[in-house]
Amino acid sequence: MVRSRIVKEDKVQVLTGRDKGKQGRVLAVDRQRGRVLVEHVMMVKKHVRPNPQKQIKGGIAESEAYFAVSNVKVVCGTCGPVRIGVDVAEDGTRTRVCRRCGATLEKKRG
C-alpha cells in the first residue's frame, strides 16, 4: 500500500511520460498499487466487441489508463504544481496545505 496525499477530485499536473505538462482532474486513486486515473490523460485505445444486451456498439473505444502516483503533482490554485504538507490542528483534525504558500487544499464538502 502506497501512502499518497492525492485524493479524488484533485487537480493534478503530469510530470513525466508522453503526457508531460497536461493537467486534469483525478477520477480514481488505487492506493494498493499506487496508481491514479486522471481525466483526459494517458488515453489508450481498446478494441470492444459489440454486445446488444448492454447497448455496446463495438469498435475502437478510447479511455483513460492508470499510471503511477509518483508521476503527478497537485496543482495549487495560486502557486501551480506544488508539494503537499499536512497541518494537524489542536483537536487532531488534519488538513492538506500547499508547501509554497500555505493555502489549504481541502475541498468544501456538502
C-alpha positions as CSV (number, residue, x, y, z in Angstrom):
1,M,0.0,0.0,0.0
2,V,1.4,3.3,-1.1
3,R,0.9,6.4,1.1
4,S,-0.3,9.2,-1.0
5,R,-1.8,12.6,-0.3
6,I,-3.6,12.8,-3.7
7,V,-7.3,12.2,-3.4
8,K,-10.2,12.0,-5.9
9,E,-11.3,15.4,-7.5
10,D,-7.8,17.0,-7.0
11,K,-6.4,18.9,-10.0
12,V,-3.0,17.5,-10.9
13,Q,-0.2,18.0,-13.4
14,V,1.7,15.2,-15.1
15,L,5.4,15.4,-14.5
16,T,6.8,12.6,-16.8
17,G,5.8,10.5,-19.8
18,R,4.1,11.2,-23.1
19,D,1.5,13.5,-21.5
20,K,4.0,15.6,-19.6
21,G,2.6,19.0,-18.7
22,K,-1.0,18.1,-19.0
23,Q,-3.4,18.9,-16.2
24,G,-6.5,17.1,-15.3
25,R,-8.9,16.0,-12.5
26,V,-8.3,12.8,-10.6
27,L,-11.0,10.3,-11.3
28,A,-9.8,7.5,-9.1
29,V,-6.9,6.6,-6.8
30,D,-5.7,3.0,-6.3
31,R,-3.8,3.1,-3.0
32,Q,-3.0,-0.7,-3.1
33,R,-1.0,-0.3,-6.4
34,G,0.0,3.3,-6.0
35,R,-1.7,4.4,-9.2
36,V,-4.1,7.2,-10.3
37,L,-6.6,7.7,-13.1
38,V,-6.6,11.3,-14.5
39,E,-9.2,12.8,-16.8
40,H,-8.1,13.1,-20.4
41,V,-4.5,11.9,-19.6
42,M,-2.9,8.6,-20.6
43,M,-5.6,7.8,-23.2
44,V,-5.5,4.3,-24.6
45,K,-7.4,2.6,-27.4
46,K,-9.3,-0.6,-26.7
47,H,-11.0,-2.9,-29.2
48,V,-14.5,-3.6,-28.0
49,R,-16.8,-6.4,-29.1
50,P,-20.4,-5.5,-29.8
51,N,-22.9,-6.6,-27.1
52,P,-26.5,-5.8,-28.0
53,Q,-27.8,-6.7,-24.5
54,K,-25.7,-3.9,-22.9
55,Q,-26.2,-1.5,-25.8
56,I,-22.5,-1.6,-26.6
57,K,-21.8,-0.8,-30.3
58,G,-18.3,-2.2,-30.7
59,G,-15.3,-0.8,-32.5
60,I,-12.3,1.0,-31.0
61,A,-13.0,2.8,-27.7
62,E,-10.7,5.3,-26.1
63,S,-10.4,5.5,-22.3
64,E,-8.0,6.7,-19.6
65,A,-5.4,4.3,-18.1
66,Y,-4.0,4.2,-14.7
67,F,-0.4,5.4,-14.1
68,A,2.0,5.9,-11.2
69,V,1.0,8.4,-8.5
70,S,4.7,9.5,-8.3
71,N,4.3,11.0,-11.8
72,V,1.8,13.7,-10.8
73,K,1.8,16.8,-8.6
74,V,-1.2,18.5,-7.1
75,V,-1.9,22.0,-8.5
76,C,-2.5,24.8,-6.0
77,G,-4.9,27.5,-7.1
78,T,-2.4,30.3,-6.6
79,C,1.1,28.7,-7.0
80,G,0.7,26.0,-9.6
81,P,2.1,22.4,-9.2
82,V,3.4,22.0,-5.6
83,R,4.2,19.6,-2.9
84,I,1.7,18.9,-0.2
85,G,2.1,19.2,3.6
86,V,-0.3,18.3,6.4
87,D,-1.3,20.6,9.3
88,V,-2.6,19.0,12.4
89,A,-4.9,21.2,14.5
90,E,-5.2,21.1,18.3
91,D,-8.3,18.9,18.1
92,G,-6.4,16.4,15.9
93,T,-8.0,17.2,12.5
94,R,-5.6,17.0,9.6
95,T,-5.8,19.4,6.6
96,R,-3.7,19.3,3.4
97,V,-1.8,22.5,2.7
98,C,0.4,23.9,-0.1
99,R,4.1,23.8,0.9
100,R,4.8,27.0,-1.0
101,C,2.1,29.5,0.1
102,G,0.4,27.6,3.0
103,A,-3.1,27.7,1.4
104,T,-5.4,24.9,2.3
105,L,-6.1,22.3,-0.4
106,E,-9.2,20.8,1.1
107,K,-12.4,20.9,-0.9
108,K,-15.6,22.1,0.7
109,R,-17.9,19.2,1.1
110,G,-21.7,19.4,1.0
